[in-house]
């Protein structure tokens, strides 16, 4: 889907979350998440490398979404988010 041009920073209207946000949330809260953490790490890395943003679309200079993601992430996914936080995503 990413290669086909799926929008990476489309936020749902119910939970105000992007595909990256859902991957982050799943890394901690989905059933058996701990056993599948490597999968969530890979998904987060793939989304970030494809250009997913760590910011709300209407607030690119605001750090609130990044902070929300960091608070919600499993340890491995948090590490990936912190690795890319210095880049302009």
Secondary structure in CASP SS format (residue, H / E / C, confidence):
PFRMAT SS
TARGET T0000
AUTHOR 0000-0000-0000
METHOD secondary structure of the structure
MODEL  1
X C 1.00
X C 1.00
X C 1.00
X C 1.00
X C 1.00
X C 1.00
X C 1.00
X C 1.00
X C 1.00
X C 1.00
X C 1.00
X C 1.00
X C 1.00
X C 1.00
X C 1.00
X C 1.00
X C 1.00
X C 1.00
X H 1.00
X H 1.00
X H 1.00
X H 1.00
X H 1.00
X H 1.00
X H 1.00
X H 1.00
X H 1.00
X H 1.00
X H 1.00
X C 1.00
X C 1.00
X C 1.00
X C 1.00
X H 1.00
X H 1.00
X H 1.00
X H 1.00
X H 1.00
X H 1.00
X H 1.00
X H 1.00
X H 1.00
X H 1.00
X H 1.00
X H 1.00
X H 1.00
X H 1.00
X H 1.00
X H 1.00
X H 1.00
X C 1.00
X C 1.00
X C 1.00
X C 1.00
X C 1.00
X C 1.00
X C 1.00
X C 1.00
X C 1.00
X C 1.00
X C 1.00
X C 1.00
X C 1.00
X H 1.00
X H 1.00
X H 1.00
X H 1.00
X H 1.00
X H 1.00
X H 1.00
X H 1.00
X H 1.00
X C 1.00
X C 1.00
X H 1.00
X H 1.00
X H 1.00
X H 1.00
X H 1.00
X H 1.00
X H 1.00
X H 1.00
X H 1.00
X H 1.00
X C 1.00
X C 1.00
X C 1.00
X C 1.00
X C 1.00
END
